[in-house]
Structure formats: structure tokens, C-alpha cells
């Protein structure tokens, strides 16, 4: 698709199925209301299954095709959340679709953010896939003092590259990011993205957009001396993305907030409620923190772990735990545990418990700090992480507003 007057082409994602092609034909024939009615009916039946992700993607495509990008964006956000819960491989494609809708609407910053999350998800999936091979000679762990480090061999990046080149999603995202940078006047960055898109195309796959876009960029800029070409693994943003990943599994702050506390809160909510609602809540949490440190063989200041209770006005009691300052993503800043109770303390019956975090993140493009509201669901060892959006800065009141919204759903 050509974007604006520039002639630069973006790649749009659509649900890749014969079923969607039939629905698309009906939409173009003027049956939009009937198609959306059918899809929403199927969505009700598919609630909570992987099929829900596919149907939401089709609903988003239907809204986009009928000129309603706002509703398309809402459906894609829901599809991405459901896909993230199930760790499905289509999450990169969903981000490609979301970014293209923003981009067509000239929302370049939002498009770049969506594309960046898509690249991040594809690299994460590559890591997970490659690390499953216990005999992989290019990955090993070693201890440096009390820290456990992941050491990547010289061929590891090539393994990630091969995984990201299995289908054209990675290349399509990079191409569209290049168009975004061109729209912002950043032609060097645009050229880099187009070249990376070409390099990451699957073997034998033809995609004309990045090649044509390179020609457009060359025609738009004055002639200048040729620059020496950097080796591929130095030129690509993939290397930056891989190098930016941190090993957090041996960090006390990460283990405490994202492993130990969810296990206690969701696994035995009755006992955890009594421990948080009692007078010795902080002492109890400090003892858990010390236990985590002892098990990992590390020490880290806990800051006292103060606990404050709130009434969420939704039938829940919410206990917020303040953690020590976050040092790296995805360290938690606050943990909030919400209990829905049917009797009074101390013999309360816990009907439901939910576990939320406000955690430090990084923008996938410029690495600036972001603040994500997350939730852990399920029970160990099958804990799943859900994203409920971002805050502009660290703000406990705004965090509580998001919690009240999620608890009232």
C-alpha cells in the first residue's frame, strides 16, 4: 500500500485464511453489518479459547476495512492481550496489523511503539524456542561472583536471525518502521530499516515494498559519498535488541515480586490475606524477601516493604506493597493484591484474589523508561502475565485508578 504522497509502501497484515477472504468479499459487497454480527456471535462462543484471538483479529480487520480504525484498534488491543496470555506466535502479526492502522491514520509515534513491541515479541519467542534445546552449544550460564549470567556464543545471533526469518512478519515490521522514520524525516534510520527488512525476508519470499522504498529514499536525498557497509550483525537493530535483554531470574527483586509473591497470593489466598491484613504485614514480607535472597545466594536492600490498604469501591480490599526503587526492567515498583471477601476479618472467606504490579519497562525504540500495569493470573507453575496498559510516570493514585477499572469489569 502506498502511504500518502511519498510513494513509500507499507505492508499490511490481514488474517491469513480462506475464511477471512470469504468474509472480506462479503464486506466489499456491502454486508458489513451482517458480517460483524456473525463475528461477534462467534466471539461469545469462543470466549477464553485461542480461537478468540483469531476472531478478534477478524473483527478488527472488518472494522478497518469499513473505515472504523478506532474500533479496529480496540479489538486488536484485546486480541494482543489474549495472545500474550497464551504466548501464541501470532502476537508479532497482531502488532504489525495494529501499527499499520496507526500509520495509515498518521499516528506515527503510536505506530512505532506498536511495531517495536512486535519486534520485541518475535525476539522473545526466538529466545524461548532456542533455549528449549538443552544441548545448544551457543548458550550457557555461568556465575560471576553471586550473579548468574547468560552467556551467548558467537553463533547465537545467527540462530535468532534464522528464527525471525521463518515468515515475513519481522521483515514487514522493519519495512513499516522505515516508512515511519521517513515520515519523520529521519532518512538514515529509514534506509537502515529497509535494508534490514530485505535481509530478513524468508528464503524465496518476494516482497517488493522495501526494495521500492530504498529507491524512493535514494531519489529523495542528494548524492553523497558511499559509506562503508557495516557487518550485518553490527548494522541490524536485532543485535541491539538481543544485547538489551537482561537475565532477571536470579535477581531477588524480580523473584520476590514476579515469582514468590504471586505464588503465595494466588496459591493460598486465605493465609496471604491474614498475613497482609495483620499488624505484622511488613515483617512477614521482609522475612519472605530474606528467604528469597538466601535461596539465591544474594543480598539486596528491601526498604522495609511498607503495606497500605485501600477500599477499591468495587467489593475488593486492596493491599499495596511498596518495593525498593526499580533498577531495571521489569522490576516492580508497587505490588497490589486485591481480595474479594464475603465475611469479615479475621475469619474472612476469600471469594477471589487478583495480583497486580506497576513495573518498570523500556520503550522498544529509544529505551526510555515506561511504567506498565501488569497482572499475574493462574497458579504456579502455570502463572501467566497480562498487560493492562501504561502510566505516564510513577503515580500510585493513577495505578489505583487502573486497578479500580480492571476490578469493576
N, C-alpha and C positions, 0 to 999 in steps of 0.2 A: 504494500500500500504506500503511495506517495504521501508525504506529510507536508502540508502547506505548499508554499511556492518554491521551496528549496529543491524539490525533486528527490530528496533523500527518502529512502524506503524503510519502513519498519515492517517487522514480521509479527503478524497477529496469530494468536493461538485460538483454536476452536476445538470443541470436544471431538476427538478423532474417532468417530464411529459412524457406521452406516445409519444407525438410529437417528443421530443428530442431523445427518444430511436430509433425511426424510422430514424431520421437524423444520429444518431451515427452509425446505421447499414450501411447506405449509405456511410459514411466516411470510415468505415473499409473495405468497398467494393471497395475503390479507387475512389469515386465520390466527392472528396474534392472540386474541382473547381466548379462543378455544385451546390453543397450544399451551398458554400459560396456565389455564385452568387444569388441563390434564397433568402438567408437570407438578403443580402444587398438590394435586391429589396424590400423585405418586410419592411426593416428598413426605406426606403424612405417613404413608405405609412404610417408608424406608427409614424412618427416624431411628438414629442410633446405630445404623449399619454403614459399611463402607459405600454402599450404593447411594447413600445420602449425599456424599461428596460429589459424585458424578451428576446427580440430578441438580444439585445447586449450581454446578458449573453450566449445565444446560440452561437453567433458568437465567443465569447471568448473561449467557450468550444471546438468549431470546430478548432480554431487555436491551442489551447493547444493539442488537440488530434492528429493534423497533424504536431506537432513539431515546432511550431512558438510561443514560450512563449512571446516574445516581443509584438507582435500584440495582443495576448490574454490579456496582462496586460493593453495595451492602451484601449481596448474595455471595460475591467472591470472598469477602472477608469471612463470612460464615463457613464457606467451603474450605478456606485455608485453615481456620481453627479446627474444623473436624478432621482435615487431613493431617494436621500436626498431632492431634490426639492419637491417631492411628499410625503415625510415622510412615505414611504412604509415599511412594516415589513420585506421585504426580504433583507434589507441592510446588516443585520448580515451575511446572507448566502453568499452574494457577497464578503464580506471581508474574509470569510472563504475560498472561491474559490481563491481570489487574494493571500492570504497568502500561500496557498498550492503551487501555481505556483512559487512564490519566493522561497519557501522552497525546492522544488524539484530541483531548479536551484542553491541551496546552498547559496542563498542570505538571510542569517538568520536574520540580522538586519531589512531588509525590511519586511520579513515575520512577525517578532514580532510586528512591527509597524502596519501592516495590521490587524493582529489578535487583537491587543489592541484596534484599532478603532472599530472592530467588537463587542468586549465585551462592549465597551462604548455605542455603538448604541443600543444594546439589553437592557442595563440597562436604558438608556434614554427612550426607548419605554415602559419599565416596569413602570417607574415613571409616564409617561404620562397616561398610562392606569389606574393605581391605583388612581392617583389624580383626574380622572374624576368623581370618586364616592365622591360626596359632603358630604355624611354621613359616610365616612370612619373614624372609631374612632381612628385609628392609625396615623392620620395626622392632625396637627393643626398648625395655625400660631399664633405667639404672638409677642408683641412689647417689645423690650429691650432698653429702652430709646427711641431714634428715629429710631432704626434699627428694621426691620421686619425679624423675623427668622422663618424658617420652622422647626417644632419640630416633630420628628418621634417617634412613640410609639414602645414598645418592640417587637410587632409582625410585624412591617413593613418589616423588613428584610426577614421574612418568606414569606410575600406576594410577594416580589421581587423574591425570590428563586422559588416560585411556577410558576410565570410568565416565568422565564428564563428556566424552565424545561418543558415547554409545548411541545417543539420539541427539537431534538438533536443538534441544532446549537451551543448553548452555550457550551455543553459538548464537541462537536467536536473541537471547537476552543481551549478550555483548553487542550485537549489532544495534539493538534498540537503544542501549546506553550510549553508543556512539552518536546516534541521531540526537539524543538529549543534549550531549555535550556540544554538538554542532549548533543546536538551537540557542545554547548559552554563549556561543562564540568561542568555545574552547576547542579549536581545531586540532591541536596536537593530541589532546586526550581522545577526541573523536576518532582520529586516524588510528591510534593505538587500539581502541575498542574494535574497529572494523577489521584490523589485521588479526586480532585475537579471534574474532568470530570466524574468519576464514580458516585459521589454523585448527580450530576445534570442531570443524564440520566432520561428521561421521564419514568414513571411507566410502566413496562412491556417491555421496549425497550432494545434490546440486542446490545451492541457494544463491540466487543472483544478487540479493539485496546488498550484502557487504562489499562485493566487488564493484557494483554500480556506485555505492556510496563513496568508496575510495576515489573513484574517478571524479565524482562531484566535488569532493574535498580538494583534490589536486587542481581542479579548474577554478576553484574559488579563492585560491591563495596565490601570491606572487611566486615566481620561480626563485628557488634558493638553492644553495649548495647541498648536495646529498649528504645526509648524516650517516655515520657508521651504524649498522644494524646491530643491536644488542643480541646476545644469545637468547633463544626463545624463552628459557626458564628464568632469565633476568627481565625480559620485556613484559611478560604476562602478569596481569593482576592476580592470576591464580597463585603464583608464588607468594605474593603479599598476603593473600587470604589464608594460605596454609600456614605461613610463618606466624600469622597473628593468632592462631589457635593456641590456647593455653591448656595445660593439664591441671585440672582442678580437683580430681578425685582424691588427692592426698592432702588437701587443704582443710584445716579444721573449720573455718568459717563456712566454706561450701558444704562440707559433710554435715555440719550441725544443722544448717537451715534447709538444705535440699535433700538430705537423706535421713538423718536421725530424727529430727522433729516431725516430719511428715509420717514416719513410721510409727512413732508413739501416738500422735494425734489421731491419725486415721485408723490405726490398728487397735487401739484401746481408748476410745474417746471418753468413756466414763472416768477412768483413772486420770487421764490427762486433764480433764475438766477440773477435777478436785485439786490436782496439783497447781493449776493456774489460778483457780479461784481462791485458794487458801492464802494464809498470811505469808507463807514461806515460798511464794512462787519464784522469786528471783534466785533464792538459794538453791531451789530444786533445779532450775535451768543452768546455774553455774556448775552444779555437780554433773549434769549431763555434758556440758561443754568440756569440763576437765576430763571426763571419761572419753570423749571423742579424741581429745589431744593425746591422752595416754595411749589409746589404741593406735593412733597414727604415729606415735613417737615424736610429736612436735609440741611446741608451746606457742600460744598466741593469746594476747590480751582480750578479755571478753567484755570489758566496760561495764560490768555489773548486770547486764541484761534486764533492765527495768521493764515491768509489765504494767499496762494501763488497761482498764476495762471500759467498754463503751456499749451503749444501747443503740443498735443499728436501726431501731424503729421498724424492724421487719420480722419481729419474733425471734431474733437471734441475739445472743450475748457475744460480743466480740472482744477478744483479748489481744492487744497489740504488744509485741515484744520488740524492743529497740536493740538492734545489733551494733557491734563496733563499726566504725567507718568502713565502707566498702573499699577494697583495694583494687579489685579487678573484676571484670565481668565473668560470671554472673553472680557475684556476691550479693547477698540480700541486705537491704537497709532496714526494712521492717518485715516482721512476720505477723500475720493476723490470723487467729484461729477463731472461727465463728461456730457457736454451738446453738442448736435449736432444742430447747428443753421443754418438757411438759410438766415437770414438778419442780419444787423449789430446792435450793441449796440447803444442806449438803447431800441430800438423797435424790438428787436430780436424775431424771430419766432422759438420756440424750437421744433425741429422735434423729438428729442429723449433725454432722460436723463437716466444715469446709476449711481448707488450709490455703491461705493466700500469701504472696510475697510482693514487696516492692523491691526490685532488684536492679543493679547497675547493668547497663548494656552499652554497646558501642554502635554508632552509625556505621553501616557496612561500607560506605564510600569514604567518608572523611574521618572515621574513627572517633568522632566526638561523643561525649557521654550522653547516654539516653537512660530513661528510667521506665522500666517495664513492670506492669502489674501482671503477675502470673498466679497460677493456681496448680497445686498438686492434687490429683484425684486417684482413686483406686487404693490398693493396699500393696505393701511390699511383698514380693519383689516386683510387682506389676504396676508401679507408680507411673502416672502419665502427667506430663506438663502441658498446661493450657495457657495461652496468652490472652489477656483481656485489654490490651492496648497500652498506651504510653502516657506518662505525665511530662509536662514541660520541664519540671525541676522537682527536687525532693520536697514534698509537701504532704504532711500527714493528713491534713484536712481533705485535700484532693484525693488522697488514697482512700480515705473513709467514704468519700462520695462514690467512688468507683465500686467499693465493696457493697454499699447500700444498693446500688443499681443492680449488681450481679445477684445479691441475695434476694432481691424482690422479684426476680424472674421466675 
